[in-house]
């Protein structure tokens, strides 16, 4: 199916002059958007630009304060997500929500299985229907396979199949590639292109601009809840799109400063955890950013958790500033000057039902405690200071962290740990799921920390980030350090070759 000519074709779904506020915060201001059958349409913008609110309006989670939603030219008011889904509008979120102990088929037809006489489930009909859905997607997957143990990529394909089972005509994909490997992204894009060719209207959101240009034909850019432009991608460059998103030219995404490298701050020697990682040894010096690269599942995050004391290890030792740490004790690691910004900021880095100020103070309560009681004034002053340093955007310090955008949540996790004054900072996927402007700010911050003498261990699946920010690159493969590469010698080819065991180019 050829991509539609917007001048000739009628849009499937239209957002017309939609505004939405939450208290004093204007999330959307008179935003308009048109989705056409057979077209992939991107929504670009920084964290906090209004993308999530736009999705929730289309999905029936929020009702607009002003404006309207039109389906096939007719105004509609979705009473909730189920109503939107029944109308053919489906959302595939970054983190799928399947029932792990049910089969793939049961997840797809949950609550609406075909039945036989006496209300018995027609399992054969379910299997045949699911097999037909996967055939339409060009995917080989066993309908009887339990959902538990499926990769994120396979879970997303199950969610897409579920959407198709509702005859979805509009598919909204919110950061679907954030946790996927390069090969998984390629497979997902093959599926999305097939759906587009079959006439589906795709709304695609990703902070990876290269993916936007690879998959989409049009883009709508939001800034501070306001529509900046809605236009064809043909003729635009990534620099053009960044300028529309942030309102300025982004001079440098990887602002790496030169720093004086000093003494060994973190010494990891022959660290082993049976079945997870083996004989891992490396050092990080003050003033140095060491990148830890490798394929998903290579053991990078597991090493970081063991170093920080969250998980125990079977052999080896960890020392900070020459002082050996007791295994399995995060509190002693923190006392020695070690800080860990985890990969999953929502589940492991923040308490979503606590306020901004309370979260910032959690990692070092002693700094705001007198006679065993937390001083609210000291806690607030500390939060104001660090939120300002990291340019965290919020309405009130008393707001729940869950109301902030993903990028501001990420900066808040960094603020929490930087407030402890660490000697060694471990950051696991520091810019996953955040926009390009915030990404540049995080990179600037990491570079400044190294220049101030902090030792930084940066784990990332973003190969350009590793190449742009690291003084040295350690590459893990199958639970072992397979290579150490200097900044001068680090290229996509050398890193990928060490990560895969084969001299090939491409992304991790």
Number of C-alpha atoms within 10 A of each C-alpha: 11 11 15 16 10 12 7 7 11 16 19 18 23 21 21 17 17 20 23 23 15 10 8 7 11 14 20 26 20 16 21 20 20 19 23 25 24 23 25 25 27 28 23 29 30 25 26 21 23 25 23 16 21 24 19 16 23 27 22 19 18 17 21 22 14 15 17 19 24 18 17 12 12 11 14 13 16 20 13 16 19 15 15 22 21 14 17 18 24 27 22 21 14 18 15 16 12 19 14 13 13 16 17 29 25 23 21 26 17 12 8 10 17 15 13 11 7 6 9 10 14 13 15 10 14 20 17 12 18 25 19 14 20 19 13 15 20 13 17 9 15 14 21 13 15 17 21 14 11 15 13 19 21 18 19 23 21 26 22 25 27 22 23 22 16 16 16 21 25 28 24 24 22 21 18 22 24 18 18 17 17 16 13 16 17 13 14 21 16 16 18 21 19 17 23 23 16 15 19 24 26 26 23 23 25 22 23 18 18 11 16 22 17 10 18 20 18 19 25 23 23 26 21 19 25 19 20 17 17 18 13 15 19 11 6 12 13 13 14 12 20 21 14 19 25 20 12 12 14 13 9 12 19 20 18 20 14 13 18 13 18 14 15 17 24 27 20 19 16 15 21 22 19 10 8 16 22 21 15 20 16 15 17 24 24 24 26 30 29 26 28 24 29 29 20 19 13 21 20 26 19 18 23 22 19 21 29 25 21 16 16 16 22 11 15 16 20 24 19 21 17 12 12 15 19 16 21 17 16 21 15 15 24 21 13 18 18 25 25 24 23 23 19 14 22 16 10 11 20 24 17 17 12 14 18 30 25 23 22 27 24 18 19 16 17 13 16 19 14 11 6 9 10 15 15 13 10 15 20 18 14 19 23 16 13 21 23 11 12 17 15 21 18 18 13 10 16 13 16 18 24 16 16 20 20 22 23 22 24 28 26 28 22 27 25 27 23 20 18 21 15 20 22 29 25 24 23 23 19 27 25 21 21 26 24 22 22 21 23 19 19 23 21 18 18 27 24 18 24 24 20 13 20 25 30 28 27 24 25 25 25 18 18 15 20 27 22 16 24 24 21 22 25 23 25 26 21 19 22 20 24 18 17 19 18 15 17 9 13 19 17 17 15 17 31 23 19 22 24 18 11 11 12 14 13 12 16 21
